Amino acid sequence: MADDVETVSAFLADRILAAREPSPEIRWLTKPRMLGKLLLALFRKRDFFSQHDSASS
């Protein structure tokens, strides 16, 4: 279920700035999105650590 920080933060910032009510409810990982990620995981292999390995060395 992991997503890149850049992706989630851009989504959240856009929603926060567009909100017109004092305390909006903003959800990133909704049930449909989670189900979609689970189904896509069957067909797609993701490597979360290779892009960050060079930064830690």
Distance bins in CASP14 RR format, pairs under 12 A and 6 or more apart:
PFRMAT RR
TARGET T0000
AUTHOR 0000-0000-0000
RMODE 2
METHOD distances of the structure
MODEL  1
1 8 0 0 0 0 0 1 0 0 0 0 0
1 28 0 0 0 0 0 1 0 0 0 0 0
1 29 1 0 0 1 0 0 0 0 0 0 0
1 30 0 0 0 0 0 1 0 0 0 0 0
1 33 0 0 0 0 1 0 0 0 0 0 0
1 34 1 0 0 1 0 0 0 0 0 0 0
1 35 0 0 0 0 0 1 0 0 0 0 0
1 36 0 0 0 0 0 1 0 0 0 0 0
1 37 1 0 1 0 0 0 0 0 0 0 0
1 38 0 0 0 0 1 0 0 0 0 0 0
1 40 0 0 0 0 0 1 0 0 0 0 0
1 41 0 0 0 0 1 0 0 0 0 0 0
1 46 0 0 0 0 0 1 0 0 0 0 0
1 48 0 0 0 0 0 1 0 0 0 0 0
2 8 0 0 0 0 1 0 0 0 0 0 0
2 28 0 0 0 0 0 1 0 0 0 0 0
2 29 0 0 0 0 0 1 0 0 0 0 0
2 34 0 0 0 0 0 1 0 0 0 0 0
2 37 0 0 0 0 1 0 0 0 0 0 0
2 41 0 0 0 0 0 1 0 0 0 0 0
2 46 0 0 0 0 1 0 0 0 0 0 0
2 47 0 0 0 0 0 1 0 0 0 0 0
2 48 1 0 1 0 0 0 0 0 0 0 0
2 49 0 0 0 0 0 1 0 0 0 0 0
2 52 0 0 0 0 0 1 0 0 0 0 0
3 9 0 0 0 0 1 0 0 0 0 0 0
3 10 0 0 0 0 0 1 0 0 0 0 0
3 11 0 0 0 0 1 0 0 0 0 0 0
3 12 0 0 0 0 0 1 0 0 0 0 0
3 28 1 0 0 1 0 0 0 0 0 0 0
3 29 0 0 0 0 1 0 0 0 0 0 0
3 33 0 0 0 0 1 0 0 0 0 0 0
3 34 0 0 0 0 0 1 0 0 0 0 0
3 37 0 0 0 0 1 0 0 0 0 0 0
3 46 0 0 0 0 0 1 0 0 0 0 0
3 48 0 0 0 0 1 0 0 0 0 0 0
4 10 0 0 0 0 1 0 0 0 0 0 0
4 11 0 0 0 0 0 1 0 0 0 0 0
4 28 0 0 0 0 0 1 0 0 0 0 0
4 46 0 0 0 0 0 1 0 0 0 0 0
4 48 0 0 0 0 1 0 0 0 0 0 0
4 51 0 0 0 0 1 0 0 0 0 0 0
4 52 0 0 0 0 0 1 0 0 0 0 0
5 11 0 0 0 0 0 1 0 0 0 0 0
5 12 0 0 0 0 0 1 0 0 0 0 0
5 13 0 0 0 0 0 1 0 0 0 0 0
5 28 0 0 0 0 0 1 0 0 0 0 0
5 48 0 0 0 0 0 1 0 0 0 0 0
5 51 0 0 0 0 0 1 0 0 0 0 0
5 52 0 0 0 0 0 1 0 0 0 0 0
6 12 0 0 0 0 0 1 0 0 0 0 0
6 13 0 0 0 0 0 1 0 0 0 0 0
6 51 0 0 0 0 0 1 0 0 0 0 0
7 13 0 0 0 0 0 1 0 0 0 0 0
7 14 0 0 0 0 0 1 0 0 0 0 0
7 28 0 0 0 0 1 0 0 0 0 0 0
7 29 0 0 0 0 0 1 0 0 0 0 0
7 33 0 0 0 0 0 1 0 0 0 0 0
8 14 0 0 0 0 0 1 0 0 0 0 0
8 15 0 0 0 0 0 1 0 0 0 0 0
8 26 0 0 0 0 0 1 0 0 0 0 0
8 27 0 0 0 0 0 1 0 0 0 0 0
8 28 1 0 1 0 0 0 0 0 0 0 0
8 29 0 0 0 0 1 0 0 0 0 0 0
8 33 0 0 0 0 0 1 0 0 0 0 0
9 15 0 0 0 0 0 1 0 0 0 0 0
9 16 0 0 0 0 0 1 0 0 0 0 0
9 26 0 0 0 0 0 1 0 0 0 0 0
9 28 0 0 0 0 1 0 0 0 0 0 0
10 16 0 0 0 0 0 1 0 0 0 0 0
10 17 0 0 0 0 0 1 0 0 0 0 0
10 28 0 0 0 0 0 1 0 0 0 0 0
11 17 0 0 0 0 0 1 0 0 0 0 0
11 18 0 0 0 0 0 1 0 0 0 0 0
11 26 0 0 0 0 1 0 0 0 0 0 0
11 27 0 0 0 0 0 1 0 0 0 0 0
11 28 1 0 0 1 0 0 0 0 0 0 0
11 29 0 0 0 0 0 1 0 0 0 0 0
11 30 0 0 0 0 0 1 0 0 0 0 0
11 33 0 0 0 0 0 1 0 0 0 0 0
12 18 0 0 0 0 0 1 0 0 0 0 0
12 19 0 0 0 0 0 1 0 0 0 0 0
12 24 0 0 0 0 0 1 0 0 0 0 0
12 26 1 0 0 1 0 0 0 0 0 0 0
12 27 0 0 0 0 0 1 0 0 0 0 0
12 28 1 0 0 1 0 0 0 0 0 0 0
12 29 0 0 0 0 0 1 0 0 0 0 0
13 19 0 0 0 0 0 1 0 0 0 0 0
13 26 0 0 0 0 0 1 0 0 0 0 0
13 28 0 0 0 0 0 1 0 0 0 0 0
14 24 0 0 0 0 0 1 0 0 0 0 0
14 26 0 0 0 0 1 0 0 0 0 0 0
14 28 0 0 0 0 0 1 0 0 0 0 0
15 21 0 0 0 0 0 1 0 0 0 0 0
15 24 1 0 0 1 0 0 0 0 0 0 0
15 25 0 0 0 0 1 0 0 0 0 0 0
15 26 1 0 1 0 0 0 0 0 0 0 0
15 27 0 0 0 0 1 0 0 0 0 0 0
15 28 0 0 0 0 1 0 0 0 0 0 0
16 22 0 0 0 0 0 1 0 0 0 0 0
16 23 0 0 0 0 0 1 0 0 0 0 0
16 24 1 0 0 1 0 0 0 0 0 0 0
16 25 0 0 0 0 0 1 0 0 0 0 0
16 26 1 0 0 1 0 0 0 0 0 0 0
16 28 0 0 0 0 0 1 0 0 0 0 0
17 24 0 0 0 0 0 1 0 0 0 0 0
17 26 0 0 0 0 0 1 0 0 0 0 0
18 24 0 0 0 0 1 0 0 0 0 0 0
18 26 0 0 0 0 1 0 0 0 0 0 0
19 25 0 0 0 0 1 0 0 0 0 0 0
19 26 1 0 0 1 0 0 0 0 0 0 0
27 33 0 0 0 0 1 0 0 0 0 0 0
27 34 0 0 0 0 0 1 0 0 0 0 0
28 34 0 0 0 0 0 1 0 0 0 0 0
28 37 0 0 0 0 0 1 0 0 0 0 0
29 35 0 0 0 0 0 1 0 0 0 0 0
29 36 0 0 0 0 0 1 0 0 0 0 0
29 37 0 0 0 0 1 0 0 0 0 0 0
29 38 0 0 0 0 0 1 0 0 0 0 0
30 36 0 0 0 0 0 1 0 0 0 0 0
30 37 0 0 0 0 0 1 0 0 0 0 0
31 37 0 0 0 0 0 1 0 0 0 0 0
31 38 0 0 0 0 0 1 0 0 0 0 0
32 38 0 0 0 0 0 1 0 0 0 0 0
32 39 0 0 0 0 0 1 0 0 0 0 0
33 39 0 0 0 0 0 1 0 0 0 0 0
33 40 0 0 0 0 0 1 0 0 0 0 0
34 40 0 0 0 0 0 1 0 0 0 0 0
34 41 0 0 0 0 0 1 0 0 0 0 0
35 41 0 0 0 0 0 1 0 0 0 0 0
35 42 0 0 0 0 0 1 0 0 0 0 0
36 42 0 0 0 0 0 1 0 0 0 0 0
36 43 0 0 0 0 0 1 0 0 0 0 0
36 44 0 0 0 0 0 1 0 0 0 0 0
37 43 0 0 0 0 0 1 0 0 0 0 0
37 44 0 0 0 0 1 0 0 0 0 0 0
37 46 0 0 0 0 1 0 0 0 0 0 0
38 44 0 0 0 0 0 1 0 0 0 0 0
40 46 0 0 0 0 1 0 0 0 0 0 0
47 53 0 0 0 0 1 0 0 0 0 0 0
49 55 0 0 0 0 0 1 0 0 0 0 0
49 56 0 0 0 0 1 0 0 0 0 0 0
50 56 0 0 0 0 0 1 0 0 0 0 0
END
